[in-house]
Amino acid sequence: MSKPIKVYLLSGFLGSGKTTVLKRMVKELKNRNKKLGIILNELGDTNVEQHLFKDEQAYELLNGCICCSIQEDLKSTLNQFILSPVDVLLIEGTGIANPQEILDALSSPEYIDHFQLTSLISIVDASHFLDYHSFFSSSKEIRQLLKEQISHASLLIVNKTDLVSPKKLEKVMAKTKELAGDQTKIILSAFGEVSLDVLLEARVLTVEIDQQTNPPSHHSSIKAIKIIDLPLINRKAFVAWLKELSAEIIRGKGYVQFEDDRHLYSFQFASKKVHFEKIEDVTTEKPIIILIGDQLDPSTIRASFDYAFHV
């Protein structure tokens, strides 16, 4: 049997910066001539980040969370990598994935000899972390999920430090250290800029699994809403609309076309900031907006969009 494939699992709540870190890892690992495999997981039925990894051996797991509803899809994908091995496998879970169930799959008898879980990297959004842990602005479900993501990490990246004051960052660090424990390495980052040597370092993981005292969380209140059949829109109006959405919207992504520019643009929305990127290559992708959040009402959001853009 060939040596096990090194696996790095990227965890972290919606909008924390997982994809930014993943892109950095892919670029640097390719520079080191490593053969890569990537598993991308999305809550909805459309992955609008696939174009970022179009030249890689990447698999999409859609319509659910790796940790519960699409476990069989994950296993089928892992089987593909057993048949066609790579040097490194990078797994990006959805923003609401509980790492424990993914760890369970990788450490099951059928896979433990084929895959070596090398590090579980969890990313925290420093700018929203305290709000997500507040009894007044967050749900018990979200607080528990963040606790699970942090407590299982072997490397914790406190990202978006450029968006917080030193005093607030001090409070964030105190809380993360409390949740992470003494064995977890914690580093600070802005824009997901982390040394690859730090990211790739093998870290010992100790995971206690007790199904009776810690039943799997299915986080049913967190949804992905898809808006299709989009008209050409005004860029400034679109940015304003996103920023005016209710606090329940945690993450936004997709493709849009503007009235004054018929090119297709991908967009990312997190921390009340919007980033656009022109799709230069010919693509079959069509305009779509995907919004992820807690307790979302699809009809209300669609009505808001139709009103804002006179649909």
N, C-alpha and C positions, 0 to 999 in steps of 0.2 A: 504493500500500500504506500502511496506517495505521502509526503508529509502533510499535516493538516493545513487547511487554508486559514490564514490569519483573518479574524473578523473584528471590525470596529463598528460598534453600534452607536449611532448618533441619536440622542434623545433630547427632549426639551420642549417647553410649551410653545404654543402657536406664536409665531412672529419673533422667536428668540434669536434667530440667525443661523439655524441648522444648515440651510442650503448654502449660505455663504461659506461656512466652515467646510462643508462637503466639497464645494468647488475648489477651494484651496488645497484640500487633501488630494483630490484627483489630479490637479495640475502638478503638484510637487511629486507625487508618486510616479506619474508618467515621466517626469524628468529623471527619475531614478530607475527608469526602464522596468517598472513593475507591471505585471499583467493584472488588470483590475476587473473586478465584478462589482456591480452596484445594484442594490434593491431599493426602489423608491416606493413609498407607501402614501396613498392619498385617501382621505375620507370619501370624496365624491367619486363620480365615474369618469372624470377627466383629469389627467395630470398635465398641468400647464408649465411644468419645468423639464419635461422630457427633452426639449430642444437643447438644453444646457449640456446634455450628456449624449448627444446623438452619435458620437464616434466611439462610444464605450459599449461594453457588454452589460447593458443595463436592462433591468426587468421592472415593470410597473405592477404594483399590486393595488388595485382600485376598489372602490365601493366598500370600504370598511377599514378597520384598524387591524394591523398585524396581530395584535395581542388577543383578539377575540374572534370576530366574525369571518376572517379570511385566513385562519390558521392553515387550512389545507392548501391554499394558494401558496403560502410561504413554504410549506414543505415541498410542494411540486417545484418551486423555484430553486430551493436548496439542492434538490435532486439534479437539476440542470448543471449546477456547479460541480457536483460530484462527477458527472459524466464529462464535463469540460472544465477542468480545474483552472483556477487563477492563483496568483500569489497573495492577493489581498482582496477581501470582500468588505465593502462598505454598505451598511444598512442604515437608511434614514427612515425612522418611524414617523407616523403622523404626530402632530403636536399634542395629541391626547393619548399617545401610546404609553401604557405602563410597561416599563422595561422587563419586569419580572417574568411575564409570560413569554417574551421573546427569548430571554435567557433559558427558560424551561425548554423551549423548542430546540435551541442550539445544543443543550446539554442532554438531550434525550439519547437513549441507547443507539438509535439508528444514525445519529449525526455526530456523536461526541468524538469519534475517531477521525472524522473528516474535517471538522471545523474546530479551530482553537480561538475561543473568545479572548481577544488580546486586551481590549479596553472598552469600557462603556463610558462614552463621553456625553455628559449632559450639559446643556447650555441654558443659561438663565438670562432673561431680559432685565437688566438692572433698573431700567426706567419704569417698569410696571410691576416689579417683583413684590413690593410692599402692598400695592393695591390688590394684587391677586391673593395675598395672605390676609387681607383685612376682612373681618366679620361683616363690615358694613358695605363693602363694594365687591364681594366675591361670594361664591357658593361653597358649601362644604365639599362638594364634589371636586371643584377645581383645586381647593386647598389640599385635599387628600392626594390628588393626582400629582401636583407639584412636589409634595413630600415624597411620593414614591419615586419620581424621576430623579430627585436629588439624592435620596438615601441609597439608591442603587448605583450611583455613579462611582467610577474609579478616578475619573478626571472631571472636574466641574469648572466650566468656563463662565465667569460672570461677564457677560457681554454688554455692549451699549453703555459703557461707563462714561462715554463722552456726553451722555444725555442727562447725567445726574450730578448734583453737587457733592463735594467731599463729605459733608455731613450725612446726606442721604445714603451715599455709598457705604459709609461706616455702618449704618443700620442694616443695609442689605447684607453686608459681609457677616455681621453678627448673627443674623437669622440663618444664612446659608451654612455657616459653620455649625450652628446648633443642629440643623437638619442632616448635614452630611456626615458628621462624626469626625473623629481624629484621623482616620486612615485615608480619607479622600484628599487628593491634591486639588487646591483651588487656585485658579489664576484669573487675572483681570484682563479684559480685552475691549477694544473698540473696533467696530467694523469686522469682527471675526478674525482679526489678525493675531494668529498664534503660531509660534514656532512649530514646524512640522516634526522636529525631533521630540518636542513635548507631546504632540498629538499622537505620535506613533509609539511612544514608549510603552512596553508591556507592563501592565499593572495587575496585581493580584486582586481578584474579585472574590468576596465571601458573601454568598447569597443564602439566606435562610428562607426556606419555603415551607409555609404552614397554611395549607388550604383551609383549615377549619377556622383559624383565627384571622386570616387575611384573605377572604374570598376575592376572586377577580372582580374588578370594577368595570362595568360596561358603559359607563359615562354616557348614558342615553340622552342627556339633555344637551349635549354638544353636537351641533349639526353643521353640515356643509350645504350651502344653498347655491344653486346654479342659476344664473340668468343668461338666457340665450336670445337669439333673434334681435341682436342689438343694432340700433341705428348708428350712423356716424354721429359722434358726439363732440361737444366742445371740451377741450382739454381742461381749462380752468374750472368750468362747471363740474366736470367729473371729479377733479381733486377736491373741490368744495363739498360735493355730495358725499364722497368717502369720509371726509373729516367730520361731517355733520351726522354720520350714522350713530346709532345708539351705542352706549358703552358695551353692550353685549357682543358687538362685532370685535373679534380679536385679531382676525387675519383676513386679508383679501389678496387675490391673485387672478391672473387671467390674461386675455388678449383684447385689445380695443383698437378701433380706427377713429381718426379725428376728422372733423369737417374740413380742415385746411391741409390735411396730409393723409393721403389714402394708404400709406404704409401701415402694416400691422405692427403693433407695439405690444410687448409683454409688460405687465405691471405687477409690482409687489407693494402691498400696503400693510404696514405694521407700525406700531408706536405712533400712530397718527401722521406717519410720513409715507409719501408715495414716490416710488422710483419707476421710471419708464426705460425700456430698452427696445430699440428698433430691431425687428426681425429682418435681417439682411437677406437671408437665403430664401429661396422659393419654398413655400410651405403649404400644406393643405389645411392647416389650422384655421378655424373660424373664430370671430369675436365671441368671447364668453367671459362672464364675471363669476368668480367663485368666492363666496363669503363664508367664513367659519366663525362660529361663536356659540355662546351659551344662551339657551332659551330663545332661539330665534323664531320669528313668525314670518314664513316665506311670503305670505300674501301682503303683509304690511311693507316688507322690503321691496317687493316688486311694484307695489303701488307708489312707493316713494320714488323709485327709479323712473317709472312712467311719468309721474308728475314733473320731476326735475328735467326730463329730457323730452317732454311733450310727445310721448309715444302713443 
